[in-house]
């Protein structure tokens, strides 16, 4: 389970960003609580990831079972774990407090806003875990 934490941290905001437009069509009031819950769970998983990396060392996550020269590899070392922890806590704080500033101006675009915020967080997680410059560029 510890080995798959980088993928879980990435897939959590990405999966909710994919589902957010469908859920938002049903009821827009669900968007903010779901985004807050997702960011809180992501912060919790990032903390578990940080503790695991400190105890066991770095984790190299290879997608599709291909090695690094051919396939895509994410490196989850101490620096990446600290960055992911900071990113997840800051994303949680931003999602909680940004709605009071932007809700009067968003109107019916609340669903689009939270979808883009979740996609941004998923992209930043991918950037932090990128194992080389090629994966960072792609």
C-alpha positions as semicolon CSV with decimal commas, in nm:
position;residue;x (nm);y (nm);z (nm)
1;X;0,000;0,000;0,000
2;X;0,284;0,238;0,083
3;X;0,421;0,196;-0,266
4;X;0,102;0,326;-0,426
5;X;0,065;0,642;-0,216
6;X;0,206;0,874;-0,488
7;X;-0,057;0,749;-0,732
8;X;-0,333;0,785;-0,472
9;X;-0,226;1,142;-0,396
10;X;-0,240;1,222;-0,768
11;X;-0,561;1,035;-0,850
12;X;-0,768;1,178;-0,566
13;X;-0,800;1,536;-0,699
14;X;-0,794;1,414;-1,060
15;X;-1,084;1,172;-1,009
16;X;-1,291;1,434;-0,831
17;X;-1,212;1,689;-1,102
18;X;-1,349;1,445;-1,358
19;X;-1,663;1,380;-1,151
20;X;-1,718;1,741;-1,042
21;X;-1,905;1,858;-1,355
22;X;-2,143;1,564;-1,328
23;X;-2,205;1,623;-0,959
24;X;-2,234;1,997;-1,012
25;X;-2,508;1,955;-1,272
26;X;-2,714;1,785;-1,004
27;X;-2,647;2,037;-0,727
28;X;-2,386;2,315;-0,722
29;X;-2,384;2,333;-0,343
30;X;-2,199;1,998;-0,332
31;X;-1,889;2,132;-0,507
32;X;-1,729;2,318;-0,217
33;X;-1,776;2,046;0,050
34;X;-1,653;1,776;-0,188
35;X;-1,345;1,979;-0,277
36;X;-1,272;2,042;0,092
37;X;-1,312;1,673;0,175
38;X;-1,086;1,574;-0,115
39;X;-0,815;1,819;-0,010
40;X;-0,840;1,706;0,354
41;X;-0,805;1,341;0,254
42;X;-0,516;1,435;0,026
43;X;-0,343;1,613;0,317
44;X;-0,393;1,307;0,536
45;X;-0,254;1,073;0,270
46;X;0,037;1,313;0,213
47;X;0,116;1,301;0,585
48;X;0,110;0,920;0,581
49;X;0,335;0,936;0,274
50;X;0,579;1,170;0,451
51;X;0,598;0,943;0,756
52;X;0,649;0,639;0,534
53;X;0,927;0,800;0,333
54;X;1,103;0,912;0,650
55;X;1,085;0,558;0,791
56;X;1,159;0,350;0,479
57;X;1,339;0,582;0,238
58;X;1,255;0,696;-0,112
59;X;0,997;0,526;-0,333
60;X;1,033;0,494;-0,709
61;X;0,691;0,448;-0,870
62;X;0,704;0,307;-1,223
63;X;0,392;0,333;-1,435
64;X;0,299;0,022;-1,629
65;X;0,593;-0,173;-1,492
66;X;0,840;-0,013;-1,732
67;X;1,179;0,093;-1,599
68;X;1,293;0,456;-1,594
69;X;1,482;0,483;-1,923
70;X;1,182;0,361;-2,121
71;X;0,881;0,429;-1,899
72;X;0,755;0,703;-1,675
73;X;0,891;0,702;-1,321
74;X;0,791;0,915;-1,026
75;X;1,042;0,968;-0,746
76;X;0,900;1,005;-0,397
77;X;1,194;1,105;-0,180
78;X;1,220;1,328;0,125
79;X;1,206;1,656;-0,067
80;X;0,909;1,547;-0,277
81;X;0,724;1,427;0,033
82;X;0,775;1,758;0,212
83;X;0,669;1,949;-0,099
84;X;0,356;1,735;-0,139
85;X;0,269;1,786;0,227
86;X;0,307;2,163;0,191
87;X;0,112;2,159;-0,136
88;X;-0,176;1,961;0,010
89;X;-0,205;2,177;0,322
90;X;-0,192;2,499;0,118
91;X;-0,449;2,362;-0,127
92;X;-0,679;2,272;0,162
93;X;-0,648;2,620;0,313
94;X;-0,706;2,784;-0,025
95;X;-1,014;2,575;-0,103
96;X;-1,159;2,654;0,239
97;X;-1,104;3,029;0,233
98;X;-1,120;3,123;-0,134
99;X;-1,493;3,067;-0,160
100;X;-1,571;3,362;0,067
101;X;-1,380;3,587;-0,170
102;X;-1,494;3,446;-0,503
103;X;-1,846;3,314;-0,450
104;X;-2,017;3,651;-0,507
105;X;-1,838;3,684;-0,842
106;X;-1,861;3,324;-0,962
107;X;-2,236;3,290;-0,999
108;X;-2,311;2,972;-1,190
109;X;-1,945;2,897;-1,265
110;X;-1,873;2,742;-0,925
111;X;-1,852;2,395;-1,080
112;X;-1,597;2,511;-1,338
113;X;-1,390;2,686;-1,072
114;X;-1,357;2,385;-0,844
115;X;-1,292;2,155;-1,139
116;X;-1,003;2,374;-1,249
117;X;-0,866;2,404;-0,895
118;X;-0,863;2,024;-0,858
119;X;-0,697;1,983;-1,198
120;X;-0,436;2,240;-1,095
121;X;-0,360;2,051;-0,774
122;X;-0,333;1,720;-0,962
123;X;-0,095;1,881;-1,212
124;X;0,122;2,024;-0,935
125;X;0,142;1,681;-0,772
126;X;0,260;1,539;-1,104
127;X;0,524;1,809;-1,133
128;X;0,657;1,744;-0,783
129;X;0,678;1,368;-0,834
130;X;0,832;1,386;-1,184
131;X;1,146;1,175;-1,196
132;X;1,322;1,358;-1,476
133;X;1,299;1,671;-1,689
134;X;1,127;1,492;-1,978
135;X;0,836;1,387;-1,757
136;X;0,826;1,735;-1,611
137;X;0,797;1,879;-1,962
138;X;0,536;1,630;-2,081
